[in-house]
Amino acid sequence: MKLGARIVKTGIAITLALFVAQWLDLPSPFFAGIAAIFAIQPSIYRSYQSIIEHIQANLIGAILAIIFSLIFGHDPFIIGLTAIFVIGINLKLKIENTIPLALVTVIAIMESPGENFLEFSLIRFSTVMIGILCAFLVNLFFIPPKYETRLYYKVKVTTEDILKWIRINMRHASEHNLLKTDIENLRQRLLKLEQLFMLYKEERTYFPTRKSSSTKARKLVIFRQLILTSNRALHTLKTLHRLENELHQMPSEYQHYLKAELDHLVNLHEQVLLKFVGKIKQHNTSEMYAEEQFDKSQFIDAFMIHKADFLDSEENADVWYHLFPLVSKIIDYNEQLVHLDKLIDSFQNYHKSENEFDIEQREEE
């Protein structure tokens, strides 16, 4: 069982919230624990946003719960009606993520009123707020997210799996249904990468300088291009998989040529990932593959040259035209890869003292 940072932080936040509530001798301390569960966030910046929104939402829930209780009583129907109003107001304020905890506050205040209802309501509201504050403190001080390390290793592992399948598919060694399932899995992994990138993009430098802001912007460009290039590699793999039968019908000379070109791109992609973390010298990728560098014009010409030899029937013509998307995907993949290589070269050549990624060496995920 693998425990992520958010799982550990949630456990710590619940424990801290319960301890604080018990230390203050508050009744029903479990409301603080429940609030900590809802308030924990994957990043410090989102935690900061969350605490502001939760304070607003819980104030709304507490005020409406008190007003409705004093006017209409504590009937279950009234509690449900109060919940509807709280949901509507939160939706209007566009803080819908806070609705579950606001409803917890409503129920906590209205479910068991005593003689001193206002005092009881204040205590229950304070108990919930303690849970929110404990979650914020845990997000702030415990296990700070290392987005650069996480992004790099997730991009690296996902890209390596894509490149592995491209090699296997071009050698006609892939099992069709297994590859189809894995392509969907790779697509889901890239979507999660996009979400992780958004967390990294949202994260703020809390003592920003002009230098740190420009460095963060350059890093964002590189990571954005890393993910985009991996996406283009996946699109190439999907098209190879979809047109597998059509490729088998192409002349063997062209199949060998296509395999050689894709092998070059796959090798270059691997070298670029290594250069990104300084395992290969700058410009070394260009030197290593200078002789077999992908030439877009030559690639298109090679595709057109085989047209005359292949178009000997209407059926062959359909097959040939179906391969146009594959040519387009490979050219696009190459362009994104070359752009990524240039970005990394530029990043490593200029402002060397500033342009350093915070990537820890660790075992593969």
C-alpha positions as CSV (number, residue, x, y, z in Angstrom):
1,M,0.0,0.0,0.0
2,K,1.4,3.4,-1.1
3,L,0.5,6.4,1.1
4,G,0.6,9.7,-0.7
5,A,1.4,13.1,1.0
6,R,-2.3,14.1,1.0
7,I,-3.3,10.9,2.8
8,V,-0.7,11.4,5.5
9,K,-1.6,15.1,5.8
10,T,-5.3,14.2,6.2
11,G,-4.5,11.9,9.1
12,I,-2.3,14.5,10.8
13,A,-5.0,17.2,10.3
14,I,-7.7,15.0,11.9
15,T,-5.5,14.1,14.8
16,L,-4.5,17.7,15.4
17,A,-8.1,19.0,15.2
18,L,-9.3,16.4,17.7
19,F,-6.5,17.1,20.1
20,V,-7.1,20.9,20.0
21,A,-10.8,20.5,20.4
22,Q,-10.3,18.1,23.4
23,W,-7.7,20.4,24.9
24,L,-10.2,23.3,24.7
25,D,-12.8,21.0,26.3
26,L,-15.2,21.5,23.5
27,P,-18.2,19.2,23.3
28,S,-18.5,17.0,20.2
29,P,-14.8,17.4,19.1
30,F,-15.5,15.0,16.2
31,F,-17.0,18.0,14.2
32,A,-13.5,19.4,14.2
33,G,-12.1,16.2,12.7
34,I,-14.9,16.2,10.1
35,A,-14.1,19.8,9.2
36,A,-10.3,18.9,8.8
37,I,-11.2,16.2,6.3
38,F,-13.1,18.6,4.1
39,A,-10.6,21.4,4.4
40,I,-7.4,19.6,3.5
41,Q,-6.0,20.6,0.1
42,P,-3.3,19.3,-2.2
43,S,-1.3,22.6,-2.2
44,I,-0.5,25.5,0.1
45,Y,-2.1,28.0,-2.4
46,R,-5.3,26.0,-2.6
47,S,-5.3,25.7,1.2
48,Y,-5.1,29.5,1.5
49,Q,-8.0,29.9,-0.9
50,S,-9.9,27.1,0.8
51,I,-9.7,28.7,4.3
52,I,-11.1,32.0,3.1
53,E,-14.0,30.3,1.2
54,H,-14.7,27.9,4.1
55,I,-14.9,30.8,6.6
56,Q,-17.4,32.6,4.3
57,A,-19.5,29.4,3.7
58,N,-19.5,28.4,7.4
59,L,-20.6,31.9,8.5
60,I,-23.4,31.7,6.0
61,G,-24.4,28.3,7.3
62,A,-24.2,29.3,10.9
63,I,-26.1,32.5,10.5
64,L,-28.9,30.9,8.6
65,A,-29.0,28.0,11.0
66,I,-29.4,30.4,13.9
67,I,-32.0,32.5,12.2
68,F,-34.2,29.6,11.0
69,S,-33.9,27.9,14.4
70,L,-35.0,31.0,16.3
71,I,-37.9,31.7,13.9
72,F,-39.1,28.2,12.9
73,G,-37.6,25.8,15.3
74,H,-35.6,22.7,14.8
75,D,-37.9,20.4,12.9
76,P,-36.1,18.1,10.4
77,F,-38.1,19.8,7.6
78,I,-36.7,23.2,8.7
79,I,-33.1,21.8,8.7
80,G,-33.6,20.6,5.2
81,L,-35.1,23.9,4.1
82,T,-32.1,25.7,5.7
83,A,-29.7,23.5,3.8
84,I,-31.4,24.4,0.5
85,F,-30.9,28.1,1.2
86,V,-27.3,27.6,2.2
87,I,-26.6,25.6,-1.0
88,G,-28.3,28.3,-3.1
89,I,-26.3,31.1,-1.6
90,N,-23.0,29.2,-1.9
91,L,-23.7,28.5,-5.5
92,K,-24.5,32.1,-6.1
93,L,-21.2,33.1,-4.6
94,K,-19.4,30.5,-6.7
95,I,-18.0,28.7,-3.6
96,E,-19.7,25.4,-4.3
97,N,-16.7,23.4,-3.1
98,T,-17.5,24.5,0.5
99,I,-21.1,23.3,0.4
100,P,-20.5,19.9,2.2
101,L,-18.8,21.5,5.2
102,A,-21.3,24.4,5.4
103,L,-24.1,21.8,5.6
104,V,-22.1,20.0,8.4
105,T,-22.2,23.4,10.3
106,V,-25.9,23.7,9.7
107,I,-26.7,20.2,11.1
108,A,-24.2,20.7,13.9
109,I,-26.0,23.8,15.1
110,M,-29.6,22.7,14.5
111,E,-29.5,19.0,15.4
112,S,-29.4,19.3,19.3
113,P,-30.3,22.7,20.6
114,G,-30.1,23.4,24.3
115,E,-31.4,26.2,26.5
116,N,-28.5,28.5,25.7
117,F,-28.9,28.2,21.9
118,L,-26.7,31.1,20.9
119,E,-23.9,29.9,23.1
120,F,-24.4,26.4,21.8
121,S,-24.3,27.6,18.2
122,L,-21.1,29.6,18.8
123,I,-19.4,26.6,20.3
124,R,-20.4,24.3,17.4
125,F,-19.3,26.9,14.9
126,S,-16.0,27.4,16.7
127,T,-15.4,23.6,16.7
128,V,-15.8,23.4,12.9
129,M,-13.5,26.4,12.4
130,I,-10.8,24.7,14.6
131,G,-10.9,21.8,12.1
132,I,-10.5,24.2,9.2
133,L,-7.6,26.0,10.8
134,C,-5.8,22.8,11.7
135,A,-6.1,21.6,8.1
136,F,-4.6,24.9,6.9
137,L,-1.7,24.6,9.4
138,V,-0.9,21.1,8.4
139,N,-0.9,22.1,4.7
140,L,1.4,25.0,5.5
141,F,4.0,23.2,7.6
142,F,3.8,19.4,7.0
143,I,5.1,17.7,3.9
144,P,5.3,20.6,1.5
145,P,4.6,19.5,-2.1
146,K,7.7,19.0,-4.3
147,Y,6.0,19.6,-7.6
148,E,9.1,19.8,-9.8
149,T,10.3,16.4,-8.6
150,R,6.8,14.8,-8.9
151,L,6.2,16.4,-12.4
152,Y,9.5,15.3,-13.8
153,Y,9.3,11.6,-12.6
154,K,5.6,11.3,-13.7
155,V,6.4,12.8,-17.1
156,K,9.5,10.5,-17.4
157,V,7.7,7.3,-16.5
158,T,4.6,8.0,-18.6
159,T,6.7,9.1,-21.6
160,E,8.9,6.0,-21.4
161,D,5.8,3.8,-21.5
162,I,4.5,5.6,-24.6
163,L,7.9,5.3,-26.3
164,K,8.2,1.7,-25.4
165,W,4.8,1.0,-27.1
166,I,5.8,3.0,-30.2
167,R,8.9,0.8,-30.6
168,I,6.9,-2.4,-30.0
169,N,4.1,-1.4,-32.4
170,M,6.4,-0.5,-35.2
171,R,8.0,-4.0,-35.0
172,H,4.5,-5.6,-35.2
173,A,5.0,-7.2,-31.8
174,S,2.1,-5.6,-29.9
175,E,-1.1,-7.4,-28.9
176,H,-4.0,-5.3,-30.3
177,N,-6.4,-5.4,-27.4
178,L,-3.7,-5.0,-24.8
179,L,-2.3,-1.9,-26.5
180,K,-5.8,-0.5,-26.8
181,T,-6.3,-0.8,-23.1
182,D,-2.9,0.6,-22.3
183,I,-3.4,3.6,-24.6
184,E,-6.5,4.6,-22.5
185,N,-4.5,4.1,-19.3
186,L,-1.8,6.4,-20.7
187,R,-4.4,9.0,-21.7
188,Q,-5.7,9.0,-18.1
189,R,-2.2,9.4,-16.7
190,L,-1.6,12.4,-19.0
191,L,-4.8,14.0,-17.7
192,K,-3.5,13.5,-14.1
193,L,-0.3,15.1,-15.3
194,E,-2.2,18.1,-16.5
195,Q,-3.9,18.4,-13.1
196,L,-0.5,18.2,-11.3
197,F,0.8,20.9,-13.6
198,M,-2.1,23.2,-12.7
199,L,-1.3,22.7,-9.0
200,Y,2.3,23.6,-9.8
201,K,1.2,26.6,-11.8
202,E,-1.1,27.9,-9.1
203,E,1.5,27.6,-6.3
204,R,2.8,31.0,-5.3
205,T,6.2,32.1,-4.1
206,Y,5.5,33.6,-0.7
207,F,8.4,36.0,-0.7
208,P,8.5,36.8,-4.5
209,T,11.1,38.7,-6.3
210,R,11.3,39.7,-9.9
211,K,14.1,37.1,-10.4
212,S,12.0,34.3,-8.8
213,S,8.9,35.2,-10.8
214,S,10.7,35.1,-14.1
215,T,12.4,31.8,-13.2
216,K,9.1,30.2,-12.3
217,A,7.6,31.4,-15.6
218,R,10.5,29.8,-17.6
219,K,10.0,26.5,-15.6
220,L,6.3,26.6,-16.4
221,V,7.0,26.9,-20.1
222,I,9.4,23.9,-20.0
223,F,7.0,21.7,-18.1
224,R,4.1,22.7,-20.3
225,Q,6.2,21.7,-23.4
226,L,7.3,18.4,-21.7
227,I,3.6,17.4,-21.2
228,L,2.6,18.6,-24.7
229,T,5.4,16.6,-26.3
230,S,4.4,13.5,-24.5
231,N,0.8,14.1,-25.6
232,R,2.0,14.3,-29.2
233,A,3.9,11.0,-28.8
234,L,0.6,9.4,-27.5
235,H,-1.3,10.8,-30.4
236,T,1.3,9.2,-32.7
237,L,1.0,5.9,-30.9
238,K,-2.9,6.0,-31.2
239,T,-2.7,6.6,-34.9
240,L,-0.1,3.8,-35.4
241,H,-2.4,1.5,-33.5
242,R,-5.5,2.5,-35.4
243,L,-3.8,2.2,-38.8
244,E,-1.9,-1.0,-38.0
245,N,-3.5,-3.0,-40.8
246,E,-3.0,-0.2,-43.4
247,L,0.7,0.0,-42.5
248,H,1.1,-3.8,-43.0
249,Q,-0.1,-3.3,-46.6
250,M,2.4,-0.6,-47.4
251,P,5.6,-1.6,-49.3
252,S,8.2,-3.2,-47.0
253,E,10.8,-0.5,-47.9
254,Y,8.5,2.2,-46.7
255,Q,7.7,0.3,-43.5
256,H,11.5,0.1,-42.7
257,Y,11.9,3.7,-43.5
258,L,9.0,4.7,-41.2
259,K,10.4,2.5,-38.4
260,A,13.8,4.2,-38.7
261,E,12.4,7.7,-38.6
262,L,10.2,6.8,-35.5
263,D,13.2,5.2,-33.8
264,H,15.1,8.4,-34.3
265,L,12.3,10.5,-32.7
266,V,11.9,8.1,-29.8
267,N,15.7,8.1,-29.2
268,L,15.8,11.8,-29.3
269,H,12.9,12.1,-26.9
270,E,14.7,9.9,-24.4
271,Q,17.9,12.0,-24.7
272,V,16.0,15.2,-24.2
273,L,14.5,13.9,-21.0
274,L,18.0,13.0,-19.8
275,K,19.3,16.4,-20.8
276,F,16.5,18.1,-18.8
277,V,18.0,16.9,-15.5
278,G,21.6,17.4,-16.6
279,K,22.6,13.8,-17.4
280,I,23.6,14.7,-20.9
281,K,25.7,17.7,-21.9
282,Q,24.1,20.7,-23.6
283,H,23.7,20.4,-27.3
284,N,24.7,16.8,-27.1
285,T,21.4,15.5,-28.4
286,S,21.8,17.5,-31.6
287,E,25.3,16.2,-32.1
288,M,24.4,12.6,-31.4
289,Y,21.6,12.5,-34.0
290,A,22.9,15.1,-36.5
291,E,23.4,12.5,-39.3
292,E,19.9,11.0,-38.9
293,Q,18.1,14.2,-38.1
294,F,14.4,14.2,-39.0
295,D,13.8,16.1,-42.2
296,K,10.2,17.1,-42.7
297,S,10.5,17.6,-46.5
298,Q,12.4,14.4,-47.0
299,F,9.8,12.5,-44.9
300,I,6.9,13.9,-47.0
301,D,8.8,13.2,-50.2
302,A,9.4,9.6,-49.1
303,F,5.7,9.1,-48.5
304,M,4.9,10.5,-51.9
305,I,7.6,8.5,-53.8
306,H,5.9,5.2,-52.8
307,K,2.5,6.5,-54.1
308,A,3.1,5.4,-57.7
309,D,4.3,1.9,-56.7
310,F,1.4,1.4,-54.4
311,L,-1.6,2.9,-56.2
312,D,-2.3,-0.1,-58.5
313,S,-5.9,-0.5,-57.4
314,E,-8.7,1.5,-55.8
315,E,-8.4,-0.5,-52.6
316,N,-4.7,0.5,-52.3
317,A,-5.6,4.1,-52.9
318,D,-8.0,4.1,-49.9
319,V,-5.2,2.6,-47.7
320,W,-2.7,5.2,-48.9
321,Y,-5.0,8.1,-48.2
322,H,-5.8,6.7,-44.7
323,L,-2.1,7.1,-43.8
324,F,-2.2,10.9,-44.2
325,P,-3.1,11.5,-40.6
326,L,-0.2,9.4,-39.5
327,V,2.3,11.5,-41.5
328,S,0.7,14.6,-40.0
329,K,1.0,13.3,-36.4
330,I,4.6,12.3,-36.8
331,I,5.6,15.7,-38.2
332,D,3.7,17.4,-35.4
333,Y,5.4,15.2,-32.8
334,N,8.8,16.0,-34.3
335,E,8.1,19.8,-34.2
336,Q,7.1,19.7,-30.6
337,L,10.1,17.6,-29.7
338,V,12.6,20.0,-31.4
339,H,10.9,22.9,-29.7
340,L,11.3,21.2,-26.3
341,D,15.0,20.5,-27.1
342,K,15.6,24.2,-27.9
343,L,13.7,25.4,-24.8
344,I,15.9,23.2,-22.5
345,D,19.1,24.4,-24.3
346,S,18.0,28.0,-23.8
347,F,17.1,27.4,-20.1
348,Q,20.4,25.8,-19.4
349,N,22.5,28.3,-21.3
350,Y,21.1,31.6,-19.9
351,H,20.7,32.8,-16.3
352,K,22.5,29.6,-15.1
353,S,22.5,30.8,-11.5
354,E,18.7,31.2,-11.5
355,N,17.6,28.4,-13.8
356,E,17.8,25.4,-11.6
357,F,15.1,22.8,-11.1
358,D,14.4,21.4,-7.7
359,I,14.4,17.7,-8.7
360,E,15.5,15.1,-6.1
361,Q,17.1,11.9,-7.2
362,R,15.0,9.0,-6.2
363,E,13.8,5.6,-7.3
364,E,11.5,5.4,-10.3
365,E,7.8,5.7,-9.5
